[in-house]
Structure formats: C-alpha cells, structure tokens
Amino acid sequence: MKLVLFDLDNTLLDGDSDYEWAQFLIEKGILDREEYEIRNQHFYREYQNGTLDITEFLDFQLRPLSEYSRAQLTQWHDEFMRLKVHPMITQAARDLVLQFSNELVVIITATNSFITRPIANEFRIEHLIATEPEVIEGEFTGNVVGEPSFREGKVTRLNQWLEVMGLSLASFEETLFFSDSINDLPLLDVVQTPIAVNPDSKLLDHAQLKGWDVLQLHRKQ
C-alpha cells in the first residue's frame, strides 16, 4: 500500500482556507475589518514568503474561536463552506484524490482542524493531520494542543500519527506528498515521491533543481 499525503491550501484547494475563514468573518462583520484585514493579509504574505511566525499567527487565528460558542461557530462554518470553500474545490482536485482511492490517503495541513475537518469530509478523506485547537468542556480556548502541523512540525506530527497506528514511513511501498509551498520542504524531503502542485516560486526553483514532478492542478494566479 502507498501512503499519499496532501497539503490542503493552494494544493487540493484552489485558494487558502485559513485566509478565507478570516475574510469570511470580516465580511460578516464578526471581526473588525480595519484591525483584522490588514493583519490577515500580512500573515498570508509571510506564509507565502516562508517567514511566518506560527505562534503569532495562531494567536491571531484561534482567538476568535474562543469568543463564540461552538454551536455558533459551526453555523458560520456551514455558511463558510458554501460561500468560500466549495468554489475552491475543482474537479481536477477531486479526480486526483480519486486516483488513490485504494491507498492510505491523508490531508496534512497547518490550518486548524475546526476549519479543515469538514473540508476533508468533502473530499471523502478520513484521515486528517492538522493543527489542533484546545477544547475544554466542548468550547475552544484559543490555545493549541501539541505541536502545530507546520514546517518540521508536519514531519513530527506525521511520525506520531503513524506510530499510533503501529506504522512508519518504511511500512509503505511508496510515500508521496503533494504540496504547493516552500514551507513544506521538510516533509517533501523525507517522502519517496515529492510532487510540487502549483508551486510558489521558491518551491518551483527547488523542485526543478531536484527533478521533482510539477503538477499544475489549478488555474495560475
């Protein structure tokens, strides 16, 4: 069996769910536009440049979860899926996932699991490794549990997940990882088959240098 790993934002999705969630809350008037839009764009640029401070970003991204009830957040997320996420899911992405229907398929993403679990369900992917927001008595606290699934953290979280299942990367006949971002280089470097999907400029340069496959899954921005 093969282990097939997919990054989510700008890889399976033709866009970034983390960024769009904040924009969605801004557009609904839940978050203050003047304060949050500038910071949201700032963090997104840092992510694209490979310079994101994940601790600072998660404080920004998770704090609103702690300010509203889980029921209210779930209601907003249903609307978010309709308005923001579904338009980012292309048939090409669905077809790519279907190619591996007989393999062990995992979405591995830095975006928190509150945002991404329903998106993984939409792709009919059972297994999700994401940054985990802390929950106490059913409500979000605004904190993180464990290591964020970001950069080297993706390798750590993947190995921890495999260990729980009694597996390791060596258990599979082939390991593949599809990603768009230079931030994912640590995990791309440890799988057998790294595949750059609509890569950012830094990852494209690296992929071409290494002779990795490059897949243009979505329209070019």
N, C-alpha and C positions, 0 to 999 in steps of 0.2 A: 504494500500500500504506500501511496505517496502522501506526504504532508504538504498541503497547499495553503500558504499564508497570504492574506490580502490586507494591505493597508486600506483604509476606508476613504478618507477625504482626498479628493482630487485623484483618486485611483479608481475604486469602484464607483464613487460618486463623481459626477461632473461638477464639482464645487466642494465647499468646505462646510460641514455640518456645524462645527464649533462656531465658526464665524457667523453663519446664518442664524443660529439659535439666538445669539446676542442681537443680531439685526432684527430678528422677529420680535423679540421683547421690546426693543426700542420702537419699532413701528407700531406696536400695540399701546405704547405709552406706559409700559410697565417699568422700563428703565429710562432714565433721563437721557435724552438724545445728546445734549451738549457734553455731558460728562462721559457717557459710555461709548458713543460712536467713535470719537477720536481715539480712545484707548483700545477699542476693538480693532480698529484699523492699524494702530501702532503694533499691537501684538501679532496681528496677521502678517505684517511686513517683517517683523523679527523672525517669525516662524519660517517664512519664505527664504530669509537670508541665512537661516541656520544659527541664529543668535538668540533664540527665545530663552528667557529665564522661566523655566516651567513652574517654579514655586510662585513667582509673582503672577504668572498668568492664571494658575489655578485658583489663587485667591480672588482674582477678578471674575473668573468664570463660574466658580462654585458658590460664591457668596449669595447671589440671587436665589439659589435653590433653598437656602436656609431661611429665606424671608417669607416664603409662601408654603401653604400646605401641600402635601403630596398629591392630594386629590385635585387641587387647582393646577399644579404643575402638569399632571397627567392630562388634564383637559386641554391646557395650552399645547402640550406636545402633540396631541392628536391633530390639532389645527396646524401646527408646525409641519407635521408630516405631509399634510395635504398641500399646503401652500409653498413650502420650501424644499422638502426632501424629494417628493415624487417627481418634480420636474428635473431633479439632478440624477435620476436613475435612468440610464439609457438602456435600450435593448442590447446594445453591444456588451454592456457590463453584465446584464442578466445571462447572455449567451456564454460569456467567458466563465462565469461561475458554474453553469450547467455542464461545461466540458469536464468538470472534475467531480461530478455527482457521485462517483464510486470511490472517491478518496476522502481522507480526513481533511476537511476544509475549516479554516479558522480566520475570522477577522481579527486583526491585531492593530489597535489604534490608541493614540494618545488621548483622544476625545473620551470624555467620561461615559460610563455605561448608561446613565439615565438618558442621555441623548442617543446613544448608539444601539442599545438593545432592540428597540423597535425597528431600527434600520436593518440590523442583522436579520431580524424576523422577516422583513420584507424581501430580503434576498434568500430566505429559507436556509440560512446558515445558523446552525445550532450553537456553534462554539464561538465565543467572543472573549477576547482578552483586551480589556480597556482600563483606563484609569478609574479607580473605584472611589466614589464619594462616600463619606461616612454617613451611616444611617443609625439613629438612636430612636427607639420607640416608633419606628416607621417614618420618621421625618429626617430630612437632610440637615446636617450640622454646618456645612460649608467647608469641612475638612476633608482630607484624603486618607484612605486606608491603604497602607502598604506603599510600595514604590510606584510612582507614575509610569505608565507604559509609554515611555518616551526615550528616544535615542538608545543608550545602553540599557535603559530600563526595559525596553522591549525584549531584549535577549534574556535578561534576568526573569522577567515575568513569564516568557515562553518556557524557559527551562523549569521554572517552578510548576507551571501548569502540566507539563509533560511528566514531571516526577510524580505528581499526584496520581496520574493515570498509569504509573508504572512504565513509562516510556522515556526515550531520549531522542535526540535528533538522529542518532545512529540506528534507531529502530526502523527507519523507513528506507524503502528502496530509492527514494528521491525526495529532496526537500526543495520547495520552490517558494519564493517570496516576490510578490508584485507590489511595487511602490513607486510613487512619484517624487519622493523628497530626499534631499541630501541628509536630512535628519535621521533617515532610516538606514544609513550606511552601516552602522554596527551590525544590524540583523542581516542586511543584504550580503555582508561579508562572510557570514557563517553558514548560510544555506548553500546547497549544491548548485541551485539554479536561480540566480537573481535576475529579475526582469524589471526593467525601468518602464513605467507606464506614464505617458505624457509627462516626462521628467522635467523638473526645474533645470535651469541652465547648468548648475553645478553638478547635479546628478547625471545629466546628459553627457557632460565632458568626461566624468568618471566612467560611465558605462561604455562610452566609445573607446576610452583608453584600455579598459579591461576586456573589451569584446563581448559585453553582455548584450542580450537581446533588448531591443527598444520597441515598445508597443504604443502606437497612437490609438488609444481607445476612445477618446472624446475629441470634440472639436478643439482646435487650437485657439487659445485665448488671444 
